[in-house]
Amino acid sequence: MLSDKRNIMKVGASIKADPSKGDKVVRRRGRIYVINKKDPNRKQRQKGPARKK
């Protein structure tokens, strides 16, 4: 029996967060973000699956 699960590949985050500087890793809508409320310029995003239109 073939299942759809065999086509799924899990990928680890390639973005890095530094908690000592206030970074937080957040997952939203399948994408991985690094947000920082202390320094809003320290933002990162790792691309995720394409959004449906």
Backbone as XML, in Angstrom:
<?xml version="1.0"?>
<chain id="A" units="angstrom">
  <residue number="1" name="MET">
    <atom name="N" x="0.835" y="-1.184" z="0.000"/>
    <atom name="CA" x="0.000" y="0.000" z="0.000"/>
    <atom name="C" x="0.877" y="1.244" z="0.000"/>
  </residue>
  <residue number="2" name="LEU">
    <atom name="N" x="0.593" y="2.145" z="-0.893"/>
    <atom name="CA" x="1.320" y="3.399" z="-0.944"/>
    <atom name="C" x="0.565" y="4.454" z="-0.152"/>
  </residue>
  <residue number="3" name="SER">
    <atom name="N" x="1.305" y="5.249" z="0.571"/>
    <atom name="CA" x="0.651" y="6.329" z="1.311"/>
    <atom name="C" x="1.247" y="7.656" z="0.885"/>
  </residue>
  <residue number="4" name="ASP">
    <atom name="N" x="0.515" y="8.714" z="1.139"/>
    <atom name="CA" x="0.978" y="10.054" z="0.788"/>
    <atom name="C" x="2.095" y="10.521" z="1.695"/>
  </residue>
  <residue number="5" name="LYS">
    <atom name="N" x="2.291" y="9.867" z="2.812"/>
    <atom name="CA" x="3.287" y="10.311" z="3.778"/>
    <atom name="C" x="4.716" y="10.093" z="3.296"/>
  </residue>
  <residue number="6" name="ARG">
    <atom name="N" x="4.925" y="9.261" z="2.344"/>
    <atom name="CA" x="6.295" y="8.993" z="1.916"/>
    <atom name="C" x="6.914" y="10.153" z="1.146"/>
  </residue>
  <residue number="7" name="ASN">
    <atom name="N" x="6.101" y="11.081" z="0.661"/>
    <atom name="CA" x="6.613" y="12.221" z="-0.075"/>
    <atom name="C" x="6.976" y="13.400" z="0.825"/>
  </residue>
  <residue number="8" name="ILE">
    <atom name="N" x="6.666" y="13.303" z="2.116"/>
    <atom name="CA" x="6.930" y="14.412" z="3.027"/>
    <atom name="C" x="8.368" y="14.323" z="3.525"/>
  </residue>
  <residue number="9" name="MET">
    <atom name="N" x="9.083" y="15.452" z="3.405"/>
    <atom name="CA" x="10.450" y="15.496" z="3.888"/>
    <atom name="C" x="10.560" y="16.582" z="4.945"/>
  </residue>
  <residue number="10" name="LYS">
    <atom name="N" x="10.999" y="16.227" z="6.129"/>
    <atom name="CA" x="11.122" y="17.211" z="7.184"/>
    <atom name="C" x="12.476" y="17.897" z="7.063"/>
  </residue>
  <residue number="11" name="VAL">
    <atom name="N" x="12.450" y="19.212" z="7.206"/>
    <atom name="CA" x="13.672" y="20.001" z="7.077"/>
    <atom name="C" x="13.866" y="20.775" z="8.360"/>
  </residue>
  <residue number="12" name="GLY">
    <atom name="N" x="15.059" y="20.712" z="8.924"/>
    <atom name="CA" x="15.354" y="21.481" z="10.128"/>
    <atom name="C" x="15.534" y="22.949" z="9.794"/>
  </residue>
  <residue number="13" name="ALA">
    <atom name="N" x="15.315" y="23.789" z="10.783"/>
    <atom name="CA" x="15.439" y="25.221" z="10.576"/>
    <atom name="C" x="16.895" y="25.585" z="10.302"/>
  </residue>
  <residue number="14" name="SER">
    <atom name="N" x="17.110" y="26.400" z="9.274"/>
    <atom name="CA" x="18.460" y="26.861" z="8.977"/>
    <atom name="C" x="18.685" y="28.263" z="9.525"/>
  </residue>
  <residue number="15" name="ILE">
    <atom name="N" x="17.646" y="28.844" z="10.126"/>
    <atom name="CA" x="17.806" y="30.154" z="10.731"/>
    <atom name="C" x="18.180" y="29.957" z="12.193"/>
  </residue>
  <residue number="16" name="LYS">
    <atom name="N" x="18.960" y="30.868" z="12.705"/>
    <atom name="CA" x="19.458" y="30.737" z="14.072"/>
    <atom name="C" x="18.890" y="31.852" z="14.937"/>
  </residue>
  <residue number="17" name="ALA">
    <atom name="N" x="18.552" y="31.512" z="16.171"/>
    <atom name="CA" x="18.033" y="32.496" z="17.120"/>
    <atom name="C" x="18.977" y="32.558" z="18.313"/>
  </residue>
  <residue number="18" name="ASP">
    <atom name="N" x="19.168" y="33.774" z="18.829"/>
    <atom name="CA" x="20.018" y="33.984" z="19.992"/>
    <atom name="C" x="19.135" y="34.448" z="21.146"/>
  </residue>
  <residue number="19" name="PRO">
    <atom name="N" x="18.742" y="33.526" z="22.044"/>
    <atom name="CA" x="17.831" y="33.909" z="23.128"/>
    <atom name="C" x="18.406" y="34.976" z="24.056"/>
  </residue>
  <residue number="20" name="SER">
    <atom name="N" x="19.724" y="35.071" z="24.132"/>
    <atom name="CA" x="20.309" y="36.086" z="25.012"/>
    <atom name="C" x="20.048" y="37.496" z="24.482"/>
  </residue>
  <residue number="21" name="LYS">
    <atom name="N" x="19.764" y="37.623" z="23.197"/>
    <atom name="CA" x="19.447" y="38.930" z="22.614"/>
    <atom name="C" x="17.944" y="39.138" z="22.480"/>
  </residue>
  <residue number="22" name="GLY">
    <atom name="N" x="17.157" y="38.167" z="22.961"/>
    <atom name="CA" x="15.705" y="38.311" z="22.958"/>
    <atom name="C" x="15.008" y="37.672" z="21.776"/>
  </residue>
  <residue number="23" name="ASP">
    <atom name="N" x="15.708" y="36.843" z="21.011"/>
    <atom name="CA" x="15.096" y="36.207" z="19.842"/>
    <atom name="C" x="14.158" y="35.076" z="20.264"/>
  </residue>
  <residue number="24" name="LYS">
    <atom name="N" x="13.069" y="34.919" z="19.512"/>
    <atom name="CA" x="12.147" y="33.810" z="19.716"/>
    <atom name="C" x="11.866" y="33.162" z="18.371"/>
  </residue>
  <residue number="25" name="VAL">
    <atom name="N" x="11.840" y="31.827" z="18.342"/>
    <atom name="CA" x="11.510" y="31.092" z="17.128"/>
    <atom name="C" x="10.011" y="30.816" z="17.167"/>
  </residue>
  <residue number="26" name="VAL">
    <atom name="N" x="9.311" y="31.212" z="16.095"/>
    <atom name="CA" x="7.860" y="31.071" z="16.024"/>
    <atom name="C" x="7.513" y="30.402" z="14.711"/>
  </residue>
  <residue number="27" name="ARG">
    <atom name="N" x="6.554" y="29.490" z="14.749"/>
    <atom name="CA" x="6.095" y="28.852" z="13.526"/>
    <atom name="C" x="4.696" y="29.364" z="13.213"/>
  </residue>
  <residue number="28" name="ARG">
    <atom name="N" x="4.543" y="29.981" z="12.054"/>
    <atom name="CA" x="3.256" y="30.525" z="11.638"/>
    <atom name="C" x="2.992" y="30.135" z="10.195"/>
  </residue>
  <residue number="29" name="ARG">
    <atom name="N" x="1.820" y="29.555" z="9.958"/>
    <atom name="CA" x="1.400" y="29.171" z="8.611"/>
    <atom name="C" x="2.446" y="28.339" z="7.881"/>
  </residue>
  <residue number="30" name="GLY">
    <atom name="N" x="3.110" y="27.436" z="8.602"/>
    <atom name="CA" x="4.089" y="26.553" z="7.976"/>
    <atom name="C" x="5.455" y="27.165" z="7.766"/>
  </residue>
  <residue number="31" name="ARG">
    <atom name="N" x="5.628" y="28.433" z="8.087"/>
    <atom name="CA" x="6.932" y="29.074" z="7.949"/>
    <atom name="C" x="7.550" y="29.236" z="9.332"/>
  </residue>
  <residue number="32" name="ILE">
    <atom name="N" x="8.858" y="29.319" z="9.378"/>
    <atom name="CA" x="9.557" y="29.515" z="10.635"/>
    <atom name="C" x="10.104" y="30.931" z="10.654"/>
  </residue>
  <residue number="33" name="TYR">
    <atom name="N" x="9.777" y="31.662" z="11.722"/>
    <atom name="CA" x="10.205" y="33.042" z="11.866"/>
    <atom name="C" x="11.038" y="33.185" z="13.128"/>
  </residue>
  <residue number="34" name="VAL">
    <atom name="N" x="11.953" y="34.151" z="13.118"/>
    <atom name="CA" x="12.626" y="34.598" z="14.332"/>
    <atom name="C" x="12.163" y="36.021" z="14.559"/>
  </residue>
  <residue number="35" name="ILE">
    <atom name="N" x="11.565" y="36.266" z="15.742"/>
    <atom name="CA" x="11.090" y="37.603" z="16.058"/>
    <atom name="C" x="11.819" y="38.089" z="17.303"/>
  </residue>
  <residue number="36" name="ASN">
    <atom name="N" x="11.931" y="39.406" z="17.421"/>
    <atom name="CA" x="12.614" y="39.996" z="18.555"/>
    <atom name="C" x="11.902" y="41.300" z="18.899"/>
  </residue>
  <residue number="37" name="LYS">
    <atom name="N" x="11.296" y="41.354" z="20.079"/>
    <atom name="CA" x="10.574" y="42.562" z="20.472"/>
    <atom name="C" x="11.521" y="43.644" z="20.981"/>
  </residue>
  <residue number="38" name="LYS">
    <atom name="N" x="12.706" y="43.250" z="21.466"/>
    <atom name="CA" x="13.674" y="44.245" z="21.932"/>
    <atom name="C" x="14.294" y="44.989" z="20.760"/>
  </residue>
  <residue number="39" name="ASP">
    <atom name="N" x="14.634" y="44.252" z="19.700"/>
    <atom name="CA" x="15.279" y="44.840" z="18.526"/>
    <atom name="C" x="14.520" y="44.362" z="17.284"/>
  </residue>
  <residue number="40" name="PRO">
    <atom name="N" x="13.509" y="45.111" z="16.833"/>
    <atom name="CA" x="12.662" y="44.649" z="15.718"/>
    <atom name="C" x="13.405" y="44.458" z="14.396"/>
  </residue>
  <residue number="41" name="ASN">
    <atom name="N" x="14.617" y="44.962" z="14.272"/>
    <atom name="CA" x="15.369" y="44.756" z="13.037"/>
    <atom name="C" x="15.982" y="43.360" z="12.951"/>
  </residue>
  <residue number="42" name="ARG">
    <atom name="N" x="15.989" y="42.622" z="14.051"/>
    <atom name="CA" x="16.544" y="41.259" z="14.046"/>
    <atom name="C" x="15.456" y="40.254" z="13.665"/>
  </residue>
  <residue number="43" name="LYS">
    <atom name="N" x="14.918" y="40.359" z="12.461"/>
    <atom name="CA" x="13.868" y="39.446" z="12.005"/>
    <atom name="C" x="14.451" y="38.503" z="10.962"/>
  </residue>
  <residue number="44" name="GLN">
    <atom name="N" x="13.987" y="37.259" z="10.988"/>
    <atom name="CA" x="14.394" y="36.281" z="9.982"/>
    <atom name="C" x="13.176" y="35.456" z="9.601"/>
  </residue>
  <residue number="45" name="ARG">
    <atom name="N" x="13.248" y="34.866" z="8.410"/>
    <atom name="CA" x="12.185" y="33.972" z="7.968"/>
    <atom name="C" x="12.787" y="32.862" z="7.138"/>
  </residue>
  <residue number="46" name="GLN">
    <atom name="N" x="12.346" y="31.668" z="7.385"/>
    <atom name="CA" x="12.720" y="30.543" z="6.535"/>
    <atom name="C" x="11.524" y="30.221" z="5.668"/>
  </residue>
  <residue number="47" name="LYS">
    <atom name="N" x="11.741" y="30.105" z="4.376"/>
    <atom name="CA" x="10.638" y="29.828" z="3.466"/>
    <atom name="C" x="10.010" y="28.482" z="3.795"/>
  </residue>
  <residue number="48" name="GLY">
    <atom name="N" x="8.708" y="28.450" z="3.651"/>
    <atom name="CA" x="7.947" y="27.229" z="3.893"/>
    <atom name="C" x="7.199" y="26.840" z="2.637"/>
  </residue>
  <residue number="49" name="PRO">
    <atom name="N" x="6.152" y="26.070" z="2.782"/>
    <atom name="CA" x="5.374" y="25.682" z="1.607"/>
    <atom name="C" x="4.665" y="26.876" z="0.998"/>
  </residue>
  <residue number="50" name="ALA">
    <atom name="N" x="4.442" y="26.824" z="-0.291"/>
    <atom name="CA" x="3.766" y="27.915" z="-0.990"/>
    <atom name="C" x="2.340" y="28.050" z="-0.491"/>
  </residue>
  <residue number="51" name="ARG">
    <atom name="N" x="1.885" y="29.269" z="-0.366"/>
    <atom name="CA" x="0.524" y="29.512" z="0.101"/>
    <atom name="C" x="-0.470" y="29.310" z="-1.029"/>
  </residue>
  <residue number="52" name="LYS">
    <atom name="N" x="-1.624" y="28.772" z="-0.682"/>
    <atom name="CA" x="-2.679" y="28.558" z="-1.676"/>
    <atom name="C" x="-3.390" y="29.874" z="-1.948"/>
  </residue>
  <residue number="53" name="LYS">
    <atom name="N" x="-3.742" y="30.084" z="-3.199"/>
    <atom name="CA" x="-4.440" y="31.325" z="-3.550"/>
    <atom name="C" x="-5.932" y="31.170" z="-3.461"/>
  </residue>
</chain>
